[in-house]
Amino acid sequence: MARKRTYGDPCGVARALDVIGERWALLVVRELLLGPKRFTDLRAGMPNLSPDVLSQRLRELEQAGVVRRDRLPPPIASQVYELTEWGRELEPVVLGLGRWGSRAPFPPGDAALGVDSLVLALKTLYNPGRADGLLSSSFELRLGDQRFVARPQDGRLDVTRGAATDPDATIVADPGTLEHILWHGHPLSTDELSITGDRQAAARFLTMFPLPG
């Protein structure tokens, strides 16, 4: 087996890049920030990544102590990958990179954000100054076949995977549609998005994620 490359630099930045600096490694971390995933789910979130390279990155991240394997209990009994406690400490790094990169040009082509990437973009771009009066609210996002609960907080947006209990509003949309509404000028009154519950609160919620100037 080829020896893993290293910068050979004792600086913490260089040592961090020794761990997560290989191509696709940090995107694997991105895909696991919202919870464990099966190999097939990771592939779905990174369709341009080959299975062989994904296996290699998971193996490297596991050996480095960033990722671990687990098995869901019956009846599912599937093997999943999840971040270790040390791996979860990368969340502010990933969100900071996302905010910094949101000023860069979009790549050519019509590739859409994956579901987890879209939800993490909400955490990245959340502007708490627009959350007045909604800090005790909760919103269920139904994006395709996946559900998330979003709770605006003072300084951050808390998001968990799963259905909400008595949310203030439920927003149902195709992920690509929501992306275009939030950041590409698509009108909110589209037939491709539906809101139940407090429509005014939901409309305000959708204004909390402006692109940086």
ZAROTOR-750326 format. One line per 10 residues: their letters; for each residue x, y, z of N, C-alpha, C. Coordinates in steps of 0.001 Angstrom, whole numbers, plus 524288, in hexadecimal, padded with zeros to 5 digits. Example, Ala and Ser with C-alpha at 12.3 -4.5 7.8 and 13.67 -1.06 7.14 Angstrom:
2
AS) 83386,7E9C6,81E78,8300C,7EE6C,81E78,83390,7F31C,81E78 ~ 83232,7F736,81BA8,83566,7FBDC,81BE4,83264,8001E,81EBE
//
This chain:
213
MARKRTYGDP) 80359,7FB53,80000,80000,80000,80000,8037A,804DB,80000 ~ 801F6,808B5,7FCC6,804FF,80D8E,7FC80,80481,81089,801A8 ~ 808C6,812D9,8033F,808BE,815D9,80813,805C1,81AE5,80749 ~ 80276,81C2C,80B20,7FF56,820EB,80AC4,802E1,825B3,80AC5 ~ 8019E,82960,8076B,804D6,82E0E,806FD,80443,8317B,80BD2 ~ 80867,8344D,80D0A,80856,837E5,81177,80B4F,83CCE,81003 ~ 809BF,84115,8126E,80C8C,845F8,81197,811B1,8460F,814A4 ~ 8122A,842B5,8187E,816E7,842BA,81B9F,817CA,847CC,81E86 ~ 81383,84A5C,81FF3,813C2,84F84,82279,8110A,84F0C,827BF ~ 813A1,8509E,82C0B,81136,85003,83134,80CC8,853D7,8325A
CGVARALDVI) 80BF0,857A7,82EF0,807A0,85B5E,82FB2,8026E,85874,83000 ~ 7FEF0,85A4A,83375,7F9DF,857C1,8340B,7F6B4,857B5,82F0B ~ 7F716,85BE4,82BF6,7F43E,85C0F,82700,7F624,857BA,82362 ~ 7FB54,85723,82307,7FD82,85319,81FA6,7FC08,84DA9,82197 ~ 7FC27,84CDF,826B6,7FABF,847C2,828D0,7F4F6,84696,827F7 ~ 7F19F,84AA9,82838,7EC1A,849E4,82705,7EB64,84843,82156 ~ 7EE46,84AC5,81DDD,7EDE0,84971,81858,7F01B,84408,81735 ~ 7F3DE,84248,81A58,7F5AB,83CE5,819DF,7F12F,8390E,81ABC ~ 7ED69,83A97,81E00,7E90A,83724,81F5D,7E482,837B7,81B8E ~ 7E318,83C91,81A42,7DE51,83D6F,81732,7DF5C,8404D,81210
GERWALLVVR) 7E456,840A7,81081,7E598,843BE,80BDF,7E54F,840CD,806C4 ~ 7E49E,83B94,806E7,7E421,838B2,80205,7DEF7,83A25,7FF59 ~ 7DEF9,839D9,7FA28,7DA49,83B22,7F729,7D5B1,837D1,7F904 ~ 7D13A,83A4B,7F9EC,7CC4A,837F4,7FB7E,7CBF2,83709,80167 ~ 7D04C,8371F,80441,7D009,835BC,809CA,7CC76,83966,80CD6 ~ 7CD03,83E81,80BFD,7C9DB,84237,80EF8,7C422,84201,80D4D ~ 7C324,84086,80866,7BDB5,83FF1,806B9,7BB3B,83B18,80924 ~ 7BE4F,83713,80A33,7BC50,8329F,80D20,7BAB0,83463,81292 ~ 7BDF2,83798,81505,7BC96,839C0,81A21,7B78C,83CEB,819B6 ~ 7B71A,8401F,815B3,7B250,84339,814DD,7AD80,83FC3,814C7
ELLLGPKRFT) 7ADD4,83B6F,8120E,7A954,837FA,81176,7A7CC,83551,8168F ~ 7AB53,83528,81A64,7AA35,8327C,81F50,7A8EB,83639,823C9 ~ 7A90C,83B4B,822D1,7A82B,83F0A,82705,7A2A8,83EB5,82943 ~ 79ED8,83D2B,8261C,79972,83CF3,827F8,797E8,8378E,829EB ~ 79BBF,83406,82A3D,79A97,82EE1,82C65,79CD2,82A7E,82927 ~ 79C73,825A4,82B2B,79EB7,8211E,82881,79C31,82023,82332 ~ 79F45,81DB3,81FB8,79D58,81C5F,81A89,79F88,81723,818C8 ~ 79C78,81476,81597,79E5F,80FC8,81304,7A1E9,81159,80E73 ~ 7A4E7,80D9C,80C9C,7A85F,80E96,8082E,7A549,81098,80385 ~ 7A0C4,80E38,8027E,79D98,80FDA,7FDFF,79B8D,81569,7FEA8
DLRAGMPNLS) 79A67,816FC,80379,79897,81C56,80469,79D01,82041,8037A ~ 7A1C0,81EC5,80506,7A63D,82222,803FA,7A71C,822B6,7FE20 ~ 7A68C,81E81,7FB40,7A727,81EB6,7F597,7A30D,82248,7F333 ~ 79E38,82211,7F531,79A0D,8255A,7F317,79B35,82B1D,7F3F1 ~ 79DC4,82C60,7F850,79F03,831D2,7F975,7A3B0,833DE,7F67A ~ 7A6D6,83051,7F451,7AB7C,831D7,7F14F,7ABA6,82E9A,7EC52 ~ 7A818,82FA0,7E8A8,7A78A,82C3C,7E410,7AC53,82C26,7E081 ~ 7AFB7,82FF6,7E0E9,7B466,83007,7DD97,7B903,82D17,7E000 ~ 7B833,82AD4,7E485,7BC51,827FA,7E73E,7BBBD,82226,7E62A ~ 7BFE2,81FA6,7E477,7BF99,81A14,7E336,7BF63,816E0,7E83B
PDVLSQRLRE) 7BCFE,8123D,7E80D,7BCC2,80EE9,7ECB5,7C227,80D8F,7EEDD ~ 7C5FC,80CA9,7EB69,7CB35,80B3A,7ED3E,7CDC1,80FA6,7F050 ~ 7CD3E,81474,7EE52,7CF99,818E3,7F10B,7CCBA,819E7,7F62E ~ 7C78A,81951,7F632,7C49F,81A08,7FB0A,7C65F,8160A,7FF1A ~ 7C708,8112A,7FD85,7C8DB,80D2C,8012D,7CE2D,80E93,8035D ~ 7D197,8108B,80008,7D6D7,81203,801C7,7D69D,81681,805AA ~ 7D36A,81A7F,80482,7D31B,81EF6,80804,7D0C5,81D5F,80D49 ~ 7CCC4,81A13,80D2E,7CA7E,8184F,81216,7CE75,81536,81547 ~ 7D16C,81204,812AF,7D567,80EEF,81562,7D985,81283,817D5 ~ 7DB41,8167E,814EA,7DF2A,81A1F,816F1,7DD08,81D45,81B86
LEQAGVVRRD) 7D835,81F21,81B03,7D5E6,8223E,81F38,7D4E0,81EE8,82410 ~ 7D395,819F9,82338,7D2D7,81677,827A6,7D809,8157B,82A67 ~ 7DC20,81497,82765,7E147,813B1,829B6,7E332,8188B,82CA3 ~ 7E1AC,81D23,82AD0,7E356,82200,82D57,7E016,82358,83220 ~ 7DBBD,82087,83306,7D872,8219E,83787,7D456,825C0,8369F ~ 7D346,826FF,831AC,7CF4F,82AEC,8305D,7C9FD,82861,82F87 ~ 7C9F2,823AE,82D66,7C52F,820CB,82C16,7C56D,81B6F,82EA3 ~ 7C0E5,8196B,8301B,7C0A0,81408,831FE,7BBF9,8114D,82F73 ~ 7BC32,80C28,82F8D,7B7EB,80902,82D7E,7B474,8072C,831F4 ~ 7AF6F,806AC,830CE,7ABB3,8049F,83499,7A7A8,8017A,83198
RLPPPIASQV) 7A454,7FEAD,83461,7A03B,7FB9C,831E2,79B11,7FCF6,83479 ~ 79737,7FE56,83138,79211,7FF98,83344,78F7A,7FAA7,83557 ~ 78C3A,7FB25,83963,789AA,7F682,83B95,78594,7F44B,837D3 ~ 78405,7EF60,83891,77FD9,7ED14,83566,77ADC,7F053,835FE ~ 7776D,7F07F,83217,7779F,7ED46,82D53,77B12,7EF7B,828FB ~ 77D4A,7F42F,829BA,7806A,7F687,8258A,785A7,7F3B3,8250E ~ 78886,7F374,82952,78D6B,7F079,829A0,79144,7F1D8,8254C ~ 7917C,7F6C0,823C7,7951C,7F87B,81FBD,799F7,7FACF,82237 ~ 79E5F,7FA45,81F85,7A325,7FCD8,82140,7A2EE,8028F,81FBE ~ 7A450,805EB,8235D,7A455,80B8B,8225B,7A994,80DBF,82401
YELTEWGREL) 7AAAB,8125D,821F6,7AF53,81550,82364,7AD8E,81A32,8264B ~ 7B07D,81BA8,82A4B,7AF36,82052,82D46,7B439,822ED,82F11 ~ 7B3C8,827E7,8305C,7B844,82ACC,83251,7B94E,8296A,837FD ~ 7BE37,8292D,83952,7BFAA,828BC,83ED0,7BEF6,82E0E,84169 ~ 7BFC8,82E36,84688,7BF70,8333E,84940,7C36A,83715,846FA ~ 7C80F,83538,845D2,7CC13,8388C,84371,7CA5C,83A49,83E00 ~ 7C7F6,836C4,83B13,7C618,83828,835E3,7C1CE,83C43,8360C ~ 7BE5E,83BEE,839FB,7BA1E,83FC0,83A5B,7BC22,84535,83B83 ~ 7C0DE,84594,83DA4,7C31F,84AB8,83EA7,7C464,84D9F,83991 ~ 7C40D,84AF0,83530,7C502,84D74,83022,7C058,850A3,82E38
EPVVLGLGRW) 7BBDD,85047,830CB,7B73F,85311,82ED4,7B830,858EA,82E1D ~ 7BA3B,85BC6,831FA,7BB10,86161,83106,7BEFE,86267,82CB1 ~ 7C2BA,85EDB,82BEF,7C672,85F73,827A3,7C3A4,85EFB,8226E ~ 7C051,85AFD,821ED,7BD76,85A20,81D0E,7B9B4,85EA1,81C00 ~ 7B6E4,8605F,82003,7B33D,864B4,81F46,7B622,869B8,81DE4 ~ 7BAA2,86A9D,82057,7BDB5,86F3B,81F05,7BF9A,86F16,8196A ~ 7C165,86A8A,817A2,7C2FA,869FD,8122D,7BE5C,86ADE,80E8A ~ 7B9C6,868E2,81021,7B525,8699A,80CE4,7B3B7,86F51,80C59 ~ 7B416,87229,810A5,7B2DA,877C3,81060,7B6DD,87A98,80CFB ~ 7BBD4,87965,80DB1,7BFE9,87BD1,80A84,7BF24,87A70,804C3
GSRAPFPPGD) 7BDF5,87581,803A5,7BD5A,873D4,7FE3E,7B85B,875B0,7FBA8 ~ 7B481,87784,7FECB,7AF9A,87957,7FC7A,7B066,87E49,7F93F ~ 7B4E8,880C8,7F9BA,7B60A,8855F,7F686,7B8AD,883E6,7F16A ~ 7BA37,87F03,7F0DA,7BCD2,87D43,7EC1A,7B8CD,87C24,7E7DA ~ 7BA5B,87C3A,7E2DC,7B6AA,87B20,7DEA2,7B489,87593,7DF02 ~ 7AFB5,874DE,7DD2A,7AD7C,86FA7,7DCDA,7B049,86C9C,7D88D ~ 7B0D4,8677F,7D927,7B35E,8646A,7D512,7B006,86442,7D02D ~ 7B265,8634F,7CBA5,7AF4D,862EC,7C6D5,7ABBF,85E24,7C6F7 ~ 7A7BB,85E50,7C3C5,7A418,859F4,7C396,79F5D,85AF0,7C702 ~ 79C0E,856F8,7C770,7971F,85795,7CA42,796DB,85412,7CF0F
AALGVDSLVL) 79B56,852A9,7D148,79B5F,84F53,7D5EE,798A4,85220,7DA70 ~ 79560,84F38,7DD3C,79279,8516D,7E1A0,7950B,84FD6,7E6BD ~ 793E9,852C4,7EADB,795C4,85155,7F00D,7932A,84C49,7F1C6 ~ 79628,848E6,7F459,793D4,8446B,7F6E7,790A2,8462F,7FB94 ~ 78D62,842AE,7FD93,789EB,84421,801DD,78D0E,845E5,806A3 ~ 790EE,842CB,80840,79405,8444C,80CD8,79713,84953,80BD8 ~ 79905,849F4,80713,79BDA,84EC3,805CC,79842,85379,80630 ~ 79369,852D8,80477,78FA4,8571D,804D3,78E8D,85885,80A7E ~ 78DB7,85499,80DBF,78C91,8559B,81345,79143,85815,815F7 ~ 795F8,85642,814C0,79AA1,858A3,8170A,79B5E,85E38,81524
ALKTLYNPGR) 799B4,85F53,8104F,799F0,864AF,80E5F,79663,8683F,8119D ~ 791F5,8662A,81372,78E95,86944,816E4,79171,86A94,81BEE ~ 7941B,866BF,81E35,79720,867BE,822F9,79B83,86B9D,821EA ~ 79DEB,86B33,81D4C,7A24F,86E8F,81BF4,7A0AD,87439,81B59 ~ 79C48,87521,818AC,79AB4,87A6A,8172E,796C1,87CDE,81AE7 ~ 79546,87A0E,81EF9,7915D,87BFB,822AF,792EA,88151,824DA ~ 78F45,884FC,82477,79013,88A4C,8266F,78C83,88B15,82B28 ~ 78E9D,88AB3,82FF3,78B44,88B1D,83491,788A7,89066,83524 ~ 78AAF,8945C,8327B,78830,89976,832B1,782D0,89990,8303E ~ 78196,89590,82D23,77C6F,89542,82AAB,778B8,891A0,82D95
ADGLLSSSFE) 77A4E,88FD1,8322F,7773B,88BE1,83501,77412,88E26,8397B ~ 773B0,8934F,839D3,770BA,895AE,83E1A,76B29,89386,83E3B ~ 76988,891C1,842DD,76446,88FBE,84385,763AD,88A0A,84210 ~ 767BF,88797,83FFC,76755,8821F,83E4F,76B26,87E95,84139 ~ 76DA9,88093,84550,771AA,87D7D,847F0,76F69,878F5,84B02 ~ 76A6B,878E1,84BF2,767F4,87469,84E91,764E1,87107,84ABF ~ 765A4,871ED,845B1,7629F,86F31,841AD,7658B,86A69,83FB9 ~ 7629A,866D2,83D68,764FA,86259,83ACC,76246,8618A,8358E ~ 7654B,85FC2,831D0,76359,85F00,82C81,764FE,85995,82A9F ~ 76150,856DD,8284A,762A6,851D6,825E7,7638B,852B4,82018
LRLGDQRFVA) 767FD,850E1,81E40,76949,85120,818B4,768B7,84BAB,81670 ~ 7656E,84B21,8128D,764DB,8462A,80FCA,76732,846E7,80A5A ~ 76BD0,844CA,809AA,76ED0,84575,804D8,76F34,84028,80233 ~ 76C00,83F5D,7FE37,76BAF,83A31,7FBEB,76994,83669,7FFF3 ~ 76C54,8321B,800D1,76A8C,82E41,804A3,76D31,82EF6,809EF ~ 76FD5,83355,80AC7,77295,83433,80FAE,7701B,838B1,812BE ~ 77053,83834,817E8,76E0A,83C20,81B58,77229,83E27,81F24 ~ 771A5,84337,82047,7752D,845C2,823F6,77205,84982,82750 ~ 773DB,84A58,82C17,7718F,84E3F,82F8D,7757C,852A9,83026 ~ 773CC,85769,82EFF,77723,85BFE,82F5F,7750D,85F8E,833B1
RPQDGRLDVT) 77894,86136,83725,77721,8649D,83B82,77ACD,86950,83BA0 ~ 778E4,86DE7,83A34,77C3C,87292,83A8F,77DBF,873AC,84036 ~ 782C7,874AF,840FF,784D1,875F6,84624,787B8,87B26,845CC ~ 7892B,87D20,84A47,78C21,881FE,84A76,791CA,880DE,848F9 ~ 7930C,8819A,84403,7985E,880D1,84237,7992A,87C03,83EEC ~ 7956C,87874,83EC6,7961F,873C1,83BA7,790CD,8717D,83A3E ~ 790CE,86E1F,8365F,78C26,86B2F,834E0,78D09,86586,83662 ~ 789C3,86379,839D2,78A0A,85DF8,83B41,786D7,85ACF,83767 ~ 78923,856B7,83546,7866A,85351,83198,78756,84DAC,83328 ~ 78325,84AA9,8336F,7838E,84516,83479,7807F,84224,83051
RGAATDPDAT) 7824B,83D74,82F26,77F9D,83A34,82B51,77AF0,83792,82DE6 ~ 77678,83791,82B34,771DB,834FC,82D3F,76D24,8388F,82D20 ~ 768A9,83662,82EAA,763C5,8394A,82E9B,7634D,83CAD,8337E ~ 7607F,8410B,832EE,75FAC,844A5,83746,75AD1,84330,83A51 ~ 75AC4,8449E,83F48,75623,84413,8428D,7538B,84969,84309 ~ 74EF2,849F8,840C9,74BF9,84ED7,8410A,74F29,8538E,83F2F ~ 7511A,8537A,83A53,7541A,85801,83865,75091,85CB2,8376B ~ 752D1,8614F,83771,74FD2,865FE,8361D,74E26,865E7,83069 ~ 75173,863B1,82D16,75018,86346,82788,75336,85ECA,8252A ~ 75107,85C92,82118,753A3,85872,81E25,75456,85A4E,8188E
IVADPGTLEH) 75922,859EC,816A2,75A73,85B9B,81159,75BCB,856CB,80E2B ~ 758FC,85600,809EB,759BE,85166,80697,75B84,85346,8013E ~ 76007,85161,7FF82,7620B,85326,7FA7C,765FC,84F3C,7F871 ~ 76686,84F32,7F357,76AF4,84C91,7F0EE,76FDB,84FA1,7F268 ~ 77428,84D00,7F3BE,778DB,84FE1,7F553,77A9F,853F2,7F157 ~ 77A68,8529E,7EC55,77BFF,8565A,7E851,77881,85B1E,7E82C ~ 77374,85A52,7E911,76FD2,85EBA,7E92E,7710A,8625B,7EDBB ~ 771F6,86011,7F256,77329,86353,7F6E3,7783A,86652,7F60F ~ 77C11,863CA,7F3C1,780FD,86677,7F289,7800D,86B34,7EF17 ~ 77CC3,86A98,7EB17,77BCD,86EEB,7E778,77893,87340,7EA00
ILWHGHPLST) 7751D,871DA,7ED90,7721A,875D2,7F058,775A6,87902,7F3EE ~ 7792A,8764F,7F6A8,77C76,878F5,7FA7D,7809D,87C61,7F7FE ~ 782F6,87A8D,7F3B2,787B2,87D2B,7F1D5,787CA,87E79,7EC07 ~ 783AF,87D35,7E932,783CB,87E43,7E392,77F04,88143,7E1A3 ~ 77C43,883BF,7E53F,7780A,88739,7E3B2,7730E,88493,7E1FC ~ 77281,87F80,7E304,76DAC,87CC1,7E196,76948,87EC4,7E514 ~ 7648E,87FB4,7E30A,7605A,881D2,7E652,75E9E,87DF0,7EA79 ~ 75D4C,88005,7EF10,75B87,87CB9,7F35A,75638,87A51,7F23B ~ 752EC,87D08,7EF58,74DA7,87B26,7EE43,74DB0,87741,7E9BF ~ 750F8,87348,7EA32,75144,86F5A,7E621,74E1E,86A96,7E7B2
DELSITGDRQ) 74BF1,867EF,7E3DB,748F1,86338,7E4F6,74C71,85EC7,7E6CD ~ 75192,85F71,7E649,75535,85B4C,7E7BB,756AF,85B78,7ED7E ~ 754B2,85F44,7F061,755C3,85FB1,7F5F1,7509A,86062,7F8D2 ~ 74FED,85D81,7FD0A,74B28,85E1C,8001F,74C85,85F11,805CD ~ 74938,8620C,80867,749F0,8636C,80DDD,744EA,8623D,810C6 ~ 74552,85F7C,81517,740EC,85EC7,818A0,74265,86113,81DEA ~ 73E73,862E9,820B9,73F85,8657A,825B3,73FEB,86B58,824FC ~ 74355,86DD0,827DE,743EE,87379,827DA,746F6,87528,822FB ~ 74414,876B8,81EED,74692,8781B,819F7,74A02,87CF2,81A7B ~ 74854,880A6,81DBA,74B73,8856B,81E6F,750AC,88423,820FE
AAARFLTMFP) 75092,880BC,824FA,75575,87F38,82782,758F2,87C40,823B6 ~ 756A9,878DC,82083,759BC,875E4,81CBF,75C2E,8797B,818AE ~ 7592A,87D5C,816EC,75B47,8810B,81317,75FD5,8841D,81568 ~ 75F66,885A4,81A62,763B2,8885C,81CEF,76863,884BF,81D97 ~ 76758,87FDE,81EF3,76B8E,87C16,81F80,76EC0,87BAF,81A80 ~ 76C2B,87BD1,8160F,76EDE,87B3F,8110A,77214,88005,80F86 ~ 77193,8843F,81290,774D2,888E2,81174,779AF,88916,814DE ~ 77A8F,8852C,81826,77ED6,8854E,81BFA,78417,88396,819CA ~ 78465,88275,814BB,78917,87FEC,812AF,78B36,882E6,80DE5 ~ 78C41,887EE,80E79,78E2E,88AF8,80A00,793CE,8898F,808B1
LPG) 7950B,889CB,803B5,79A77,8893E,8021A,79D9B,88DEA,803FD ~ 7A277,88D25,805A3,7A59E,891A4,80764,7A6C4,8954F,802DB ~ 7A753,89A45,8041D,7A85B,89E1F,8001B,7ADB7,89D6F,7FDAF
//
